[in-house]
Amino acid sequence: RSKPDSLEQSIHTNTLLGMLSTGRFLITDLCDEISQTLQISKESALLEIKLLISLKLILVDMSYLIAESGILIIQDVALSSYGRTANGSN
């Protein structure tokens, strides 16, 4: 990845972390909001969510089939892309 792409991804990540909170969300609504905020496609917004989950920057309830339910339950959100969470864990 080139530096401009990495910088853009970092900006997207920190913007997303700043707008997300804990709670229960419809994935379609979340993707709509992210798409509008970052001016990206809804498909790209879903990829951004998946990236945050894979990097453990957001912790989600994985005790159910997320894709089938269409609901994402966010349990914790990192304060920044450095990975510190709002509740103090890493």
C-alpha positions as CSV (number, residue, x, y, z in Angstrom):
1,R,0.0,0.0,0.0
2,S,1.3,3.5,-0.8
3,K,1.5,6.2,1.8
4,P,-1.5,8.2,0.5
5,D,-3.7,5.1,0.7
6,S,-2.5,4.3,4.2
7,L,-3.1,7.9,5.3
8,E,-6.6,7.9,3.8
9,Q,-7.3,4.6,5.6
10,S,-6.1,5.9,8.9
11,I,-8.3,9.0,8.5
12,H,-11.3,6.8,7.7
13,T,-10.5,4.5,10.6
14,N,-10.3,7.4,13.1
15,T,-13.4,9.1,11.7
16,L,-15.3,5.9,12.0
17,L,-14.1,5.3,15.6
18,G,-15.2,8.8,16.5
19,M,-18.7,8.3,15.1
20,L,-19.4,4.8,16.4
21,S,-20.7,4.0,19.9
22,T,-21.8,0.9,21.7
23,G,-25.2,-0.5,21.1
24,R,-27.4,-2.4,18.7
25,F,-27.4,-1.3,15.0
26,L,-29.0,-2.4,11.8
27,I,-26.1,-3.1,9.5
28,T,-27.9,-1.4,6.6
29,D,-28.4,1.8,8.6
30,L,-24.8,1.8,9.8
31,C,-23.5,1.3,6.2
32,D,-25.8,4.2,5.1
33,E,-24.4,6.5,7.8
34,I,-20.8,5.6,7.1
35,S,-21.3,5.9,3.3
36,Q,-22.7,9.4,3.7
37,T,-20.0,10.5,6.2
38,L,-17.0,9.2,4.3
39,Q,-18.6,9.7,0.9
40,I,-17.9,6.0,-0.1
41,S,-20.1,3.3,-1.4
42,K,-22.3,1.2,0.9
43,E,-20.2,-1.8,-0.1
44,S,-17.0,0.0,1.0
45,A,-18.7,1.0,4.2
46,L,-19.3,-2.6,5.0
47,L,-15.7,-3.4,4.3
48,E,-14.7,-0.6,6.7
49,I,-16.8,-2.2,9.4
50,K,-15.3,-5.6,8.7
51,L,-11.8,-4.1,8.9
52,L,-12.5,-2.5,12.3
53,I,-13.8,-5.8,13.6
54,S,-10.8,-7.8,12.2
55,L,-8.3,-5.2,13.8
56,K,-10.3,-5.5,17.1
57,L,-10.9,-1.8,17.1
58,I,-14.5,-2.5,17.7
59,L,-15.7,-5.4,19.7
60,V,-18.9,-7.0,18.6
61,D,-21.1,-9.7,20.0
62,M,-20.3,-12.8,18.0
63,S,-22.7,-15.2,19.7
64,Y,-25.2,-15.1,16.8
65,L,-25.1,-15.0,13.0
66,I,-24.6,-11.4,12.2
67,A,-25.1,-11.7,8.4
68,E,-28.5,-13.6,8.9
69,S,-29.8,-11.2,11.5
70,G,-28.6,-8.0,9.9
71,I,-27.9,-6.6,13.3
72,L,-24.5,-5.6,14.8
73,I,-24.1,-5.3,18.5
74,I,-21.1,-3.2,19.3
75,Q,-19.8,-3.9,22.8
76,D,-16.7,-1.6,22.8
77,V,-15.1,1.0,20.5
78,A,-11.4,1.9,20.5
79,L,-10.7,5.6,21.1
80,S,-8.3,5.7,18.1
81,S,-6.6,3.4,15.6
82,Y,-3.9,2.8,18.3
83,G,-6.3,0.4,19.8
84,R,-7.1,1.7,23.3
85,T,-10.8,1.2,24.0
86,A,-13.2,3.4,25.8
87,N,-13.2,1.0,28.8
88,G,-9.4,1.0,29.0
89,S,-8.6,-2.4,27.6
90,N,-6.2,-3.0,24.7
